[in-house]
Amino acid sequence: MKNLTDYVNQRNSWNAIFGGKGLDINNAADRKQIAGCIDADLSPENLHCDGEISQAEAQRKYRRLVKVANELFKLDPAMRKEVYEL
């Protein structure tokens, strides 16, 4: 769960800066929102930062996001249908 926890903590840090609410992996509605965030982060334009990063860096981001998603799926298998980019 370390990857998932780190990902959620990072999202919560950004949410705090912009006045958003914190996400909690123990809340079903928040898990669905987390799945949506992972899906958005996996989209090609976000994954590759609109072509601003190297292929190697994009691949590192992809591998990390897959780990995060897999941990989310272990916690809540229903979230598998929420991440379309995998």
C-alpha positions as CSV (number, residue, x, y, z in Angstrom):
1,M,0.0,0.0,0.0
2,K,3.0,2.3,0.1
3,N,2.7,3.4,-3.5
4,L,-1.0,4.1,-3.1
5,T,-0.5,5.9,0.2
6,D,2.3,8.0,-1.3
7,Y,0.2,8.8,-4.4
8,V,-2.8,9.9,-2.3
9,N,-0.6,12.0,0.0
10,Q,0.8,13.7,-3.0
11,R,-2.7,14.4,-4.4
12,N,-3.8,15.7,-1.0
13,S,-0.8,18.0,-0.8
14,W,-1.9,19.6,-4.2
15,N,-5.5,19.6,-3.1
16,A,-4.6,21.5,0.0
17,I,-2.8,24.2,-2.0
18,F,-5.8,24.7,-4.3
19,G,-8.4,24.4,-1.6
20,G,-9.7,20.9,-2.5
21,K,-10.7,18.3,0.0
22,G,-8.4,15.5,1.1
23,L,-8.9,12.0,-0.2
24,D,-9.1,8.9,2.0
25,I,-8.4,5.4,0.7
26,N,-10.8,4.0,3.4
27,N,-13.8,5.9,1.8
28,A,-15.5,4.2,-1.2
29,A,-16.4,7.5,-2.9
30,D,-12.8,8.8,-2.5
31,R,-11.4,5.5,-3.9
32,K,-13.5,6.1,-7.0
33,Q,-12.1,9.6,-7.3
34,I,-8.6,8.3,-6.8
35,A,-9.2,5.8,-9.6
36,G,-10.3,8.7,-11.8
37,C,-7.1,10.6,-11.0
38,I,-5.0,7.5,-11.8
39,D,-6.9,7.1,-15.1
40,A,-6.3,10.8,-15.9
41,D,-2.6,10.6,-15.1
42,L,-2.3,7.6,-17.4
43,S,-3.7,9.4,-20.4
44,P,-1.0,9.8,-23.0
45,E,-0.9,13.6,-22.9
46,N,-0.5,13.6,-19.1
47,L,1.8,10.7,-19.0
48,H,4.2,12.3,-21.5
49,C,3.6,15.8,-20.2
50,D,2.6,16.9,-23.7
51,G,5.9,15.6,-25.1
52,E,8.0,17.6,-22.6
53,I,9.7,14.6,-20.9
54,S,11.8,11.7,-22.2
55,Q,10.4,8.3,-23.1
56,A,12.3,6.9,-20.2
57,E,10.8,9.3,-17.7
58,A,7.3,8.6,-19.1
59,Q,7.9,4.9,-18.7
60,R,9.0,5.5,-15.0
61,K,5.8,7.4,-14.5
62,Y,3.7,4.6,-16.1
63,R,5.3,1.9,-14.0
64,R,4.7,3.9,-10.8
65,L,1.0,4.5,-11.7
66,V,0.5,0.8,-12.5
67,K,1.8,-0.1,-9.1
68,V,-0.5,2.5,-7.5
69,A,-3.5,1.2,-9.5
70,N,-2.7,-2.4,-8.6
71,E,-2.6,-1.5,-4.9
72,L,-6.0,0.2,-5.3
73,F,-7.4,-2.9,-7.1
74,K,-6.2,-5.1,-4.2
75,L,-8.0,-2.8,-1.8
76,D,-11.1,-2.5,-3.9
77,P,-11.5,-4.8,-6.9
78,A,-14.5,-2.8,-8.2
79,M,-12.1,0.1,-9.0
80,R,-10.7,-2.0,-11.9
81,K,-13.6,-0.8,-14.1
82,E,-12.8,2.8,-13.2
83,V,-9.3,2.9,-14.7
84,Y,-9.8,2.7,-18.5
85,E,-6.2,3.5,-19.5
86,L,-5.0,0.1,-18.2
